[in-house]
Amino acid sequence: MKFPVLLASLALSSSLFAQGNDTAFLTARDAFRAGDINKLERASSQLGNHELAPYAESYRLRMWMDKGDPNNLRDFLQRNEGSYVAEKLRADWIRFLGKRAAWNEVETEFPKLLAPEPDVTCYNQQARLARDDRSVLAEAEKLWLTMLEPPEPCRPILDALVASQKMTADDVWARARRQLEANRPSWTKTTLNYLPDSQMPDSRSLDSAVSSAMSYLVRQPGNWNNSRAGRELAAFAIQRLATNDPRVAADELEKIKGKLQDSERQWAWSQIALQGAKKHLSETVDWYAKAGKTALSDEGAQWKVRAALRAQEWGIVRDTIQAMPPTLAALPEWTYWLGRSLHAGGRTTEGNALFEKIAGQPNFYGNLADEELGRTVLPPPKAQATTAEEQRAAQDNPGIRRALAFFRVDLRTEAVKEWNWVLRGMEDRELLAAANLAKRNQIWDRAINTADRTKNEHDYTLRFLSPYGETVRPAAQNQSLDDAWVYGLMRQESRFITSAKSNVGASGLMQLMPATAKWVAKKIGLRDFSHGRVNDTETNVLLGTSYMRLVMENLDNHPVLASAAYNAGPGRAKKWRADRPLEGAIYAETIPFSETRDYVKKVMSNAVYYSAIFNGKPDSLKARLGTIGARTADAPKDADLP
């Protein structure tokens, strides 16, 4: 046999062997999920040195956890220390031990976790409480107003916190308010059980205030305000009314405000203001003023800033951000807007110092800060190409090999978790090598996300990949669309995964909803279209770019409005405009849906980088954002545009 033929034969044999082992692994996984230990054992015995053999072994150990000798489990963890599969198995073992109150073993294993999940952390806190480590209570106290849906293992920690008398009735009501604001009424009821029996609200009254707010307010007994429970429930009812109609809630609060104490009345106004801010109501700033100095949740504080931005009340923007918790105020968006508010007040030097903190960051507000400082937005110099040795190290990394095996058997969720885990602690050169490996395997999303992590050496052609150019660029040109914007949107929609499907049913590179795809196909005269074709790359791009053009034509040819419409629908994008022209950045920041708000910012920033890469010159995010025209009553060009 000639040497090239021998090599080809060996490669074919290796490929067939890998496929056979892949089948054995999938059989083992299915057996584990079905609880069939015998089938799992048979399939595992066929795996040999398969990349995913450790997962099959972990399945066996889980199934024997309550029967076998823990020494086998300890041996596995030691052999696979630091790996994702070991981390997940150790966490499950701690859960197993915690449910059996094996506290000494919990405390032994917990420090070996690298990224413990909240419920596992709480099992360790229970173990510490069992030996009377009271510092646990100080940790729990910090989470009192933020861990609003505690996992079951955390409940005993909160119980112990209340039993220690560190929490007063004020603290209990404050937590219940936060839970109601977060639309967690069942947890509100659970929290109120921490009150002394004499102070607890009547269960039926609580249900009525939360579920039938207007009826509750109308039917209250005349002496309802004689107890704190009665007053708090009235404020609860106002909060529930505000979620539907803040103006109705404001009218009802005006009727009863004299019967409420300052704390209850101001909190109720803060809830009306929060909902008013999300609905862009003109009274919102006044409602926040009536809330006085009541403690705002992080969400409440951020929406107070957004309402002030739309009203151009720069003093309120400044004061509210400065009153935020430091970690919240340090986020790029609030650093930027605080800088803008200082500029508006003539404090240019202080504002520029804030812009310097975030300038250079490859994100929406980093871009805007650069432009405020008179700098252009350009990708940094490209890092030197990865060496053969660096590429070989990435290929030989056991975690990356496991991730690639998961991708090979089409278990994307498991693959992404394994891939992300192995990146922890990698230096820039290692990240670039891993990103290039993902690119060579056409795993575009991992290439992008991995390249995004570099700190000093960068390759923005990896961060802003542009695959399928032979399809996308002509389609954009045919629709007279900016290809940088099209790629910016696709990067955010699917990370170029052709099989991507959202939890609401959107499909393909451009994440088209079934009804939208059908409507566009009919609009452009695409014959013989069926939804089965929507994941075909050419069809998906044709429909997606056609829809982008139609949305642009219906929304002032403005890419910010069109981006919002692509994600949330053209009706909402139009509704979110103001009664007067609005700065594009303020429009984006005040979008009520957090997903759409984040989406629009990222799409627009992506477009700046794609433009710079495609054209070899700087682009301006401010110019792209422009000004959003005032809300009008004009009918859209396409009344049935989905």
PyMOL commands that set and color helices and strands:
alter all, ss='L'
color gray80, all
select helices_A, chain A and resi 3-34+37-44+53-63+70-79+84-99+103-112+118-130+135-142+152-163+169-181+185-192+197-199+203-211+213-219+224-226+228-244+246-259+262-278+284-290+298-311+314-322+326-329+332-344+348-358+364-372+388-396+398-408+412-422+428-440+444-451+460-463+469-478+483-494+514-523+531-533+537-554+559-568+570-575+584-589+594-615+621-625
alter helices_A, ss='H'
color red, helices_A
select strands_A, chain A and resi 582-583+627-628
alter strands_A, ss='S'
color yellow, strands_A
deselect
rebuild
show_as cartoon
